[in-house]
């Protein structure tokens, strides 16, 4: 089943031989490849010496090959190449791997065809006429009796092929033959070609005398993204003759290099129409990523040129449309931009438990993007996260989950003033500070009840936001945590991580925020060793992947950083360059095995940053828009214009700010 044709480094190139079944057929090609690519031959054809475990179909062979590939290399990216009949197997295996969420960076077919009864009618007719002309020319020089016999034979074969197209029967014998090539040709004759998503490269000379047609004409209507690379040689010579092998090896290596330089495909997911999500999409594209997005219909993400493909969340069944986007997207990484989206991703994971291929693909994609599922229940429990931090010896205020007003009052009698917050809330909503029993009772009454119907109707009809209605109809009650109030300066970290390893962190002290508990709008980029150590430890313990954020309060007398919250999703400072020069988006891209533009360098003057569009929306007359570095994406003027349009900002402000951004 597995034949090691060449040892090397990096992801292997898995290759399928032709109908003869021996991977040794491709050893000369493997040895001719430039560089040190490892090449592994696959033989999912059954025994060449006996009847044991002989697969009866291309699909069965694909299953055997999938098992072998996963044993040899459990995770992608995968690179596949097949010669002749092996090209069909490479195509099927690539489609199978993509369907279950694996990254496939290269699928190559070398002079591959399929049974003639499935050829396009025009291609079949042209091939039949071309072959008939060739045979007629040969018959002219033969003696009449020989020519007559040859003519009867050729006509019989032609009528048989035409009849097989109309009846749908095989044009090759399907009875078992003693040699493996005959058996494999019979298996190929039973394979019915179908449209295949994704990209593939066909290497062929296009010589019509080998098959009666150019193989490219067979695959053009079936493979979604087909690239044809012409190489010299006949069908047999392309893997047997030195000059053809060398040309084919160079062509394959060039396409493998394209795969190595493939872009990281990112699906940015949000259930809000926030412009800051658009900002992250622009920066991801600048970092060399291919960006897709799933967002509400009124999100500007659907209009950004940096977003290659977007999916709209449905108003009636938004969770279903998010699930569909996850399945249709070919993303390597899903990045949730808000807590609610991360919450829904967890729910999608929990509900995908029927064991189907679709559910398996969903679960795999979510785990690859967020980390292992066993920590999902913890990331939205403020009390659980603070408990984990305390276990690790990190500075954090005592925190607990509260189930009743009396429990809250008893807890405050022991610990003093508290900050109350509903788990999974965002933007400073559903937060209250209680310094005494009366304030605690009022805060509990407000936070513990579900949103009122007037607010739900307004959010549904005006904001086009169906989520509060869904939560109310589902009967979900808020989970409230109480945390000891800590006086001090707010600060935060935006972090990039992979499998529990911290790749980089943007550390910042908050200068201005949108409300007492709202998101930061002006920050000072800094370095704080204690904050960084806490972030590194928490990321490791939770084995997080992707982008996340942590909130702190720094006590002024001691400069001690107290962790108060984990935000298990991208935060608005994730696109910035850290004080130590770390570029989070590039670090994450590189760690996932993709390449692109180099990391951005930091301008020391950009220590004080007014975030766009947060500070503009907080206060259009804010002095920080001019005294700080105003983080405006000038390379994306359509986003700037959208933020400053009549519906978002006053007309005069739009003109005044436009002059400041683009002076004449």
C-alpha angles and dihedrals in degrees: 000000000000121000118177104219096173136001119226146129135283127024111344126246106234112208135193122204126218128272091295086074101217116126088202086077087075099045093099089053092047091051092047095056111110119238124021103296112159111234123202122187120215124207107183091157101101126242119334090205104048148006097268115130097345108174112230098204144029088249092057091048089051091053091052091048091049090053091050094046093049090050092050096041115011096190136039164268091108127195120196135185129177133185120215107316087009089064090067090051092049090051093049093045092049090052091048093050093048091048091059093048102262121142112248111186100175137026116174129186118195112204091324124171137166136218115310096232088071097047117118108271094243092049092047093049093048091048092048092051092046092051092044091053091049093051093044090054089052093049094055092073094044126095112265097251091049092044091049092052091046091050092052090049094049093046091049091052092046092050089048092053092046090049091049090055092054096042097039092231123140118274089206123063112266097197115111113267126196095243125070095229092061091048092050093048088052090051091049090050089060094051113104113207118230137177112286124201122224134035132309136171122223115205110198142134089222091227106169094199091072097058105359090254143052106266089222089070089061097054103036095088096041109047113068095216109021122176118188119208116189117219127173122253145068124276092268097031094056089077099026109042118077098227093048093045091052092049092046092048092052092048093049092047091052090054092045087055089054088053092049089054094046117137123254105253111221129188108202107203126195137156092202131072092231119157090215088069087057089052091056090048090054092050093047089054090049088052089060099261126139102234128208125171140201113199145137115294093254094055116117087223087087090061101044115111088212089066107081095193133006135193124206122226110231119240095220101036106017094158091057092051091049089052091050091050090053090053098043097044119087091209123151091203134028114206116195111207099195138034094247092057091050089049091053091048088057089051092050089052093050093049094048094081105116093098094238122144089250093053092045090053092049093050094046092051093049094047092047089052103040108021133251117346097229090077096050095094090054103051094071096042106092091193092051093050092048090047090053091048091050090050089056091051095250121150110258135138119254110273133184141171114252125211102176143020092248090052089051093050092048091050092050091050086062101037107025129222114016142196111228121203138165112238113252096020120135145199095030092299121138092023128125138169116222119192098171142017096271093052090046092053093049092046092049092050091052100042100040097058124077119251116285121256093246090058092045092051092047092050091048099045103031104028094031088229113145098176100089089051091050092050092048093048091047089055094233113164123207119258110223127203128194121211129184109257113247120196115219150082117318117235137167146193129217109203139190116206142168125200092341096314118121107229097182143330136212106213119198143170115220116242098172132008137185097258129332094298100018129112120291117264101178121033140174112223109226145146124253116174094201094053090048093050091051092048092049093049096047093047089051095048093048094040090225126188128195128015125336141157139219128204124214142179114218114207109227098218097052103018086231115160116223117195110226105166148007119219105200095200141058114302128206094259096053092100095057127098112248125238089254091052098258114152103203097198094049092044091054092045093051094045089056090056101257131121136213142126116352121263115280119252122235124246108218090215090065095076094113109052131185103206118229124263097355100074093041090053093044094053122355089197095049112142088218089073087073107021096049129050101276103217095219118160095228091172087065103052093165090065091048091049091049092053092047096042122123093263093054107029135014116275094239091053090052091055094044094050093043089059091052093049098044108024116191 
